[in-house]
Amino acid sequence: MNNKGKGLLALLGLAGGAFAFWKYKNMTPEEKQNLKDKANETGRKIKEKAGEVEDTISEKYDQLKNAAKREANDLAN
């Protein structure tokens, strides 16, 4: 991407951020709290899923490690 395209993309990002800031500033306290609650809930769900993925990967790693050890023992015997 050339510099003109990058500059346009940066300008659009800046405009989007400014709009989001303006929108947040004009929200009622209830709307702000709802937004914060939604963000916290989304963060909790992401952490939960990341933990599940980590557990699954650990299980698969242990299975592969054990299978490799069995194969090595079988070849040695």
C-alpha positions as CSV (number, residue, x, y, z in Angstrom):
1,M,0.0,0.0,0.0
2,N,1.4,3.4,-0.9
3,N,1.7,6.3,1.5
4,K,-1.4,8.0,0.2
5,G,-3.5,4.9,1.0
6,K,-1.9,4.6,4.4
7,G,-2.6,8.3,5.1
8,L,-6.2,7.9,4.1
9,L,-6.6,4.8,6.3
10,A,-5.0,6.7,9.3
11,L,-7.4,9.6,8.7
12,L,-10.4,7.3,8.7
13,G,-9.2,5.7,11.9
14,L,-8.7,9.0,13.5
15,A,-12.2,10.2,12.4
16,G,-13.7,6.9,13.7
17,G,-12.0,7.4,17.1
18,A,-13.2,11.0,17.3
19,F,-16.7,10.0,16.5
20,A,-16.7,7.2,19.1
21,F,-15.3,9.6,21.7
22,W,-18.0,12.2,20.9
23,K,-20.7,9.5,21.0
24,Y,-19.5,8.3,24.4
25,K,-19.4,11.8,25.8
26,N,-23.0,12.3,24.8
27,M,-24.3,9.1,26.3
28,T,-26.4,9.1,29.4
29,P,-24.9,7.5,32.6
30,E,-27.1,4.5,32.1
31,E,-26.0,4.0,28.5
32,K,-22.3,4.3,29.6
33,Q,-22.9,1.7,32.3
34,N,-24.6,-0.6,29.8
35,L,-21.6,-0.2,27.5
36,K,-19.1,-0.9,30.3
37,D,-21.1,-4.0,31.4
38,K,-21.2,-5.3,27.8
39,A,-17.4,-4.8,27.5
40,N,-16.8,-6.5,30.7
41,E,-19.0,-9.5,29.8
42,T,-17.3,-9.8,26.4
43,G,-13.9,-9.7,28.1
44,R,-15.0,-12.4,30.5
45,K,-16.2,-14.6,27.6
46,I,-13.0,-14.1,25.8
47,K,-10.9,-15.1,28.8
48,E,-13.2,-18.1,29.3
49,K,-12.7,-19.3,25.7
50,A,-9.0,-18.7,25.9
51,G,-8.8,-20.9,28.9
52,E,-10.7,-23.6,27.2
53,V,-8.4,-23.4,24.2
54,E,-5.4,-23.5,26.4
55,D,-6.7,-26.6,28.2
56,T,-7.5,-28.3,24.9
57,I,-4.0,-27.6,23.5
58,S,-2.4,-28.9,26.8
59,E,-4.4,-32.1,26.5
60,K,-3.4,-32.6,22.9
61,Y,0.2,-31.9,23.7
62,D,0.3,-34.4,26.5
63,Q,-1.4,-37.0,24.3
64,L,1.2,-36.5,21.5
65,K,4.1,-36.5,24.0
66,N,2.8,-39.8,25.5
67,A,2.3,-41.3,22.0
68,A,5.9,-40.3,21.1
69,K,7.2,-41.9,24.2
70,R,5.4,-45.2,23.5
71,E,6.7,-45.2,20.0
72,A,10.2,-44.6,21.2
73,N,9.9,-47.5,23.7
74,D,8.4,-49.8,21.0
75,L,11.3,-49.0,18.7
76,A,13.9,-49.5,21.5
77,N,12.4,-53.0,22.3
